[in-house]
């Protein structure tokens, strides 16, 4: 899956909201560590992920997606970021609070 934010939405907090929502969904399913890929050289995205607590773990060559019928194979240097996710907090039924 690829995620892009329209140029007009950049700087509005939309990307942070989408990423936080994805992290919550993964955490809610019991995922404790998530990974994402970013094309190396996309400095804006790299800074964004690092601000959001993601850590660069490795760089590798990855094939670009091409539409069906387009011949060839093109690779780009790609960063892999990871982040340990916080487990969702459970409600304490007796106290009505959050544990």
N, CA, C and O of each residue as an XYZ file, in Angstrom:
396
protein
N       0.853     -1.173      0.000
C       0.000      0.000      0.000
C       0.898      1.235      0.000
O       1.947      1.255      0.644
N       0.486      2.226     -0.707
C       1.208      3.502     -0.749
C       0.267      4.585     -0.244
O      -0.943      4.532     -0.467
N       0.840      5.564      0.437
C       0.045      6.662      0.962
C       0.702      7.968      0.564
O       1.895      8.174      0.789
N      -0.079      8.832     -0.021
C       0.415     10.149     -0.417
C      -0.582     11.197      0.065
O      -1.787     10.951      0.113
N      -0.070     12.352      0.414
C      -0.926     13.472      0.798
C      -0.821     14.522     -0.306
O       0.275     14.897     -0.721
N      -1.965     14.985     -0.769
C      -2.013     15.983     -1.828
C      -1.206     17.219     -1.429
O      -1.158     17.589     -0.256
N      -0.589     17.835     -2.395
C       0.240     19.015     -2.161
C      -0.503     20.080     -1.347
O       0.073     20.700     -0.453
N      -1.773     20.285     -1.659
C      -2.553     21.312     -0.962
C      -2.786     20.973      0.508
O      -3.027     21.869      1.317
N      -2.717     19.675      0.866
C      -2.982     19.262      2.245
C      -1.714     19.205      3.088
O      -1.783     19.023      4.304
N      -0.573     19.358      2.456
C       0.686     19.286      3.205
C       0.781     20.450      4.182
O       0.429     21.587      3.865
N       1.266     20.135      5.374
C       1.413     21.160      6.400
C       0.140     21.429      7.190
O       0.123     22.309      8.050
N      -0.932     20.678      6.909
C      -2.209     20.904      7.588
C      -2.445     19.950      8.755
O      -3.402     20.118      9.510
N      -1.573     18.946      8.908
C      -1.767     17.943      9.952
C      -2.462     16.693      9.468
O      -2.610     15.735     10.226
N      -2.893     16.684      8.213
C      -3.592     15.519      7.664
C      -2.701     14.279      7.713
O      -3.151     13.215      8.138
N      -1.458     14.401      7.289
C      -0.547     13.253      7.258
C      -0.340     12.692      8.664
O      -0.359     11.476      8.859
N      -0.144     13.567      9.631
C       0.036     13.116     11.006
C      -1.191     12.390     11.526
O      -1.077     11.383     12.225
N      -2.362     12.903     11.183
C      -3.614     12.263     11.593
C      -3.783     10.891     10.961
O      -4.194      9.941     11.628
N      -3.466     10.786      9.667
C      -3.565      9.492      8.985
C      -2.583      8.485      9.564
O      -2.936      7.328      9.792
N      -1.362      8.919      9.801
C      -0.353      8.025     10.336
C      -0.711      7.583     11.754
O      -0.574      6.406     12.088
N      -1.163      8.510     12.582
C      -1.565      8.169     13.955
C      -2.732      7.181     13.949
O      -2.769      6.253     14.756
N      -3.679      7.383     13.040
C      -4.819      6.474     12.934
C      -4.354      5.076     12.535
O      -4.814      4.084     13.101
N      -3.448      4.990     11.567
C      -2.916      3.692     11.143
C      -2.190      3.004     12.301
O      -2.331      1.798     12.501
N      -1.416      3.778     13.059
C      -0.703      3.219     14.211
C      -1.691      2.677     15.246
O      -1.468      1.607     15.813
N      -2.780      3.407     15.494
C      -3.791      2.963     16.448
C      -4.470      1.687     15.981
O      -4.706      0.779     16.778
N      -4.787      1.611     14.686
C      -5.417      0.405     14.148
C      -4.497     -0.806     14.302
O      -4.933     -1.879     14.719
N      -3.227     -0.623     13.961
C      -2.267     -1.721     14.080
C      -2.107     -2.145     15.539
O      -2.128     -3.335     15.855
N      -1.948     -1.167     16.417
C      -1.790     -1.450     17.838
C      -3.008     -2.186     18.383
O      -2.873     -3.121     19.171
N      -4.184     -1.765     17.964
C      -5.425     -2.395     18.392
C      -5.546     -3.843     17.947
O      -6.301     -4.619     18.531
N      -4.799     -4.203     16.909
C      -4.797     -5.585     16.417
C      -3.644     -6.384     17.023
O      -3.396     -7.524     16.629
N      -2.945     -5.783     17.978
C      -1.873     -6.485     18.660
C      -0.501     -6.354     18.028
O       0.443     -7.014     18.463
N      -0.371     -5.512     17.008
C       0.933     -5.301     16.381
C       1.781     -4.454     17.318
O       1.347     -3.392     17.765
N       2.995     -4.923     17.618
C       3.857     -4.207     18.555
C       4.967     -3.428     17.864
O       5.540     -2.511     18.452
N       5.274     -3.786     16.618
C       6.295     -3.061     15.860
C       5.822     -2.939     14.418
O       5.422     -3.927     13.801
N       5.870     -1.730     13.889
C       5.433     -1.482     12.512
C       6.623     -1.028     11.675
O       7.595     -0.478     12.192
N       6.525     -1.270     10.374
C       7.560     -0.833      9.436
C       6.891     -0.114      8.278
O       5.756     -0.417      7.912
N       7.611      0.841      7.710
C       7.129      1.529      6.514
C       8.312      1.837      5.612
O       9.455      1.899      6.064
N       8.028      2.027      4.346
C       9.078      2.320      3.365
C       8.881      3.709      2.792
O       7.756      4.183      2.636
N       9.989      4.349      2.482
C      10.008      5.707      1.951
C      11.138      5.793      0.929
O      12.253      5.347      1.198
N      10.859      6.356     -0.224
C      11.898      6.513     -1.227
C      13.010      7.403     -0.671
O      12.759      8.513     -0.202
N      14.246      6.894     -0.731
C      15.397      7.662     -0.258
C      15.482      8.956     -1.060
O      15.264      8.962     -2.271
N      15.792     10.026     -0.388
C      15.872     11.321     -1.056
C      14.614     12.159     -0.902
O      14.618     13.349     -1.218
N      13.532     11.545     -0.417
C      12.301     12.293     -0.151
C      12.469     12.911      1.245
O      11.909     12.430      2.230
N      13.242     13.972      1.294
C      13.641     14.592      2.560
C      12.440     15.021      3.398
O      12.442     14.844      4.616
N      11.424     15.579      2.762
C      10.244     16.028      3.518
C       9.596     14.850      4.241
O       9.252     14.953      5.418
N       9.429     13.736      3.538
C       8.822     12.548      4.151
C       9.723     11.983      5.241
O       9.246     11.604      6.311
N      11.021     11.925      4.973
C      11.962     11.392      5.958
C      11.896     12.195      7.255
O      11.849     11.615      8.340
N      11.891     13.505      7.154
C      11.813     14.363      8.350
C      10.489     14.161      9.085
O      10.444     14.129     10.315
N       9.413     14.026      8.306
C       8.093     13.807      8.893
C       8.081     12.520      9.719
O       7.661     12.529     10.876
N       8.542     11.412      9.126
C       8.534     10.140      9.849
C       9.389     10.211     11.106
O       9.001      9.690     12.151
N      10.533     10.843     11.012
C      11.414     10.960     12.175
C      10.763     11.810     13.271
O      10.891     11.496     14.454
N      10.063     12.888     12.881
C       9.332     13.712     13.866
C       8.237     12.902     14.551
O       7.922     13.136     15.717
N       7.659     11.952     13.823
C       6.567     11.135     14.350
C       7.068      9.933     15.139
O       6.276      9.078     15.537
N       8.383      9.860     15.369
C       8.931      8.806     16.213
C       9.406      7.560     15.495
O       9.719      6.560     16.140
N       9.466      7.597     14.165
C       9.938      6.456     13.389
C      11.449      6.532     13.264
O      12.017      7.623     13.196
N      12.109      5.365     13.235
C      13.561      5.274     13.174
C      13.997      4.557     11.900
O      13.460      3.505     11.556
N      14.969      5.131     11.209
C      15.507      4.506      9.999
C      16.272      3.255     10.405
O      17.198      3.325     11.214
N      15.882      2.095      9.839
C      16.546      0.849     10.216
C      17.450      0.300      9.115
O      18.437     -0.375      9.408
N      17.126      0.580      7.853
C      17.976      0.101      6.764
C      17.581      0.788      5.466
O      16.522      1.408      5.366
N      18.461      0.663      4.471
C      18.202      1.183      3.130
C      18.475      0.050      2.151
O      19.446     -0.689      2.310
N      17.630     -0.089      1.149
C      17.757     -1.178      0.190
C      17.225     -0.745     -1.171
O      16.565      0.288     -1.283
N      17.510     -1.526     -2.199
C      16.990     -1.283     -3.545
C      15.623     -1.952     -3.649
O      15.483     -3.129     -3.315
N      14.620     -1.217     -4.106
C      13.262     -1.741     -4.225
C      12.732     -1.435     -5.618
O      13.029     -0.386     -6.190
N      11.952     -2.350     -6.153
C      11.368     -2.160     -7.487
C      10.189     -1.199     -7.409
O       9.362     -1.290     -6.502
N      10.121     -0.289     -8.354
C       8.971      0.609     -8.452
C       7.780     -0.155     -9.019
O       7.944     -1.065     -9.830
N       6.590      0.222     -8.587
C       5.378     -0.353     -9.148
C       5.189      0.208    -10.547
O       5.349      1.407    -10.771
N       4.851     -0.658    -11.479
C       4.557     -0.236    -12.849
C       3.186     -0.754    -13.242
O       2.827     -1.872    -12.872
N       2.416      0.020    -13.975
C       1.098     -0.444    -14.422
C       1.238     -1.680    -15.306
O       2.265     -1.887    -15.952
N       0.197     -2.488    -15.321
C       0.177     -3.674    -16.181
C       0.407     -3.236    -17.624
O      -0.184     -2.263    -18.091
N       1.257     -3.954    -18.309
C       1.546     -3.650    -19.702
C       2.767     -2.783    -19.924
O       3.221     -2.629    -21.058
N       3.306     -2.213    -18.854
C       4.511     -1.395    -18.972
C       5.707     -2.315    -18.735
O       5.864     -2.848    -17.637
N       6.545     -2.506    -19.743
C       7.671     -3.421    -19.597
C       8.817     -2.803    -18.809
O       8.926     -1.582    -18.692
N       9.651     -3.653    -18.283
C      10.848     -3.185    -17.602
C      10.752     -3.306    -16.102
O       9.708     -3.633    -15.539
N      11.856     -3.038    -15.488
C      11.936     -3.059    -14.032
C      12.847     -1.912    -13.630
O      13.977     -1.804    -14.107
N      12.353     -1.068    -12.761
C      13.105      0.080    -12.299
C      13.227     -0.017    -10.782
O      12.245     -0.280    -10.088
N      14.415      0.192    -10.283
C      14.607      0.134     -8.834
C      15.065      1.492     -8.311
O      15.700      2.274     -9.018
N      14.725      1.740     -7.065
C      15.135      2.974     -6.394
C      15.630      2.619     -4.998
O      15.202      1.626     -4.410
N      16.527      3.434     -4.480
C      16.977      3.271     -3.109
C      15.807      3.628     -2.192
O      15.173      4.671     -2.351
N      15.537      2.758     -1.246
C      14.370      2.892     -0.380
C      14.783      2.753      1.081
O      15.591      1.891      1.429
N      14.220      3.609      1.928
C      14.477      3.533      3.365
C      13.375      2.705      4.026
O      12.207      2.788      3.646
N      13.759      1.919      5.003
C      12.804      1.194      5.839
C      12.862      1.822      7.228
O      13.917      1.849      7.862
N      11.728      2.323      7.692
C      11.607      2.886      9.034
C      10.825      1.917      9.911
O       9.985      1.168      9.412
N      11.092      1.927     11.202
C      10.325      1.098     12.126
C       9.940      1.926     13.353
O      10.534      2.959     13.664
N       8.914      1.414     14.028
C       8.456      2.082     15.249
C       7.805      1.033     16.147
O       7.011      0.212     15.688
N       8.152      1.073     17.432
C       7.480      0.226     18.405
C       6.181      0.923     18.789
O       6.176      2.101     19.146
N       5.092      0.188     18.712
C       3.776      0.762     18.979
C       3.369      0.518     20.424
O       3.698     -0.508     21.020
N       2.653      1.476     20.966
C       2.149      1.374     22.333
C       0.871      0.548     22.322
O      -0.030      0.818     21.528
N       0.777     -0.457     23.194
C      -0.462     -1.238     23.249
C      -1.628     -0.336     23.654
O      -1.450      0.612     24.418
N      -2.824     -0.636     23.137
C      -3.988      0.180     23.516
C      -4.267      0.051     25.007
O      -4.074     -1.008     25.603
N      -4.718      1.134     25.586
C      -5.035      1.133     27.015
C      -6.388      0.464     27.217
O      -7.323      0.686     26.447
N      -6.483     -0.353     28.252
C      -7.735     -1.054     28.559
C      -8.481     -0.302     29.647
O      -7.870      0.247     30.565
N      -9.786     -0.280     29.544
C     -10.606      0.390     30.558
C     -10.705     -0.492     31.797
O     -10.906     -1.704     31.712
N     -10.560      0.144     32.927
C     -10.750     -0.529     34.202
C     -12.229     -0.413     34.534
O     -12.697      0.664     34.904
N     -12.970     -1.506     34.405
C     -14.427     -1.456     34.579
C     -14.843     -1.077     36.002
O     -15.847     -0.396     36.209
N     -14.050     -1.533     36.979
C     -14.416     -1.248     38.381
C     -14.309      0.242     38.693
O     -15.160      0.793     39.392
N     -13.270      0.893     38.179
C     -13.044      2.300     38.484
C     -13.586      3.236     37.409
O     -13.744      4.434     37.645
N     -13.873      2.684     36.216
C     -14.354      3.516     35.124
C     -13.241      4.318     34.479
O     -13.495      5.227     33.688
N     -12.015      3.981     34.817
C     -10.860      4.713     34.281
C     -10.112      3.924     33.241
O     -10.590      2.912     32.728
N      -8.926      4.410     32.942
C      -8.082      3.767     31.951
C      -6.854      3.221     32.656
O      -6.262      3.892     33.501
N      -6.474      1.999     32.305
C      -5.305      1.353     32.904
C      -4.128      1.492     31.977
O      -3.036      1.015     32.290
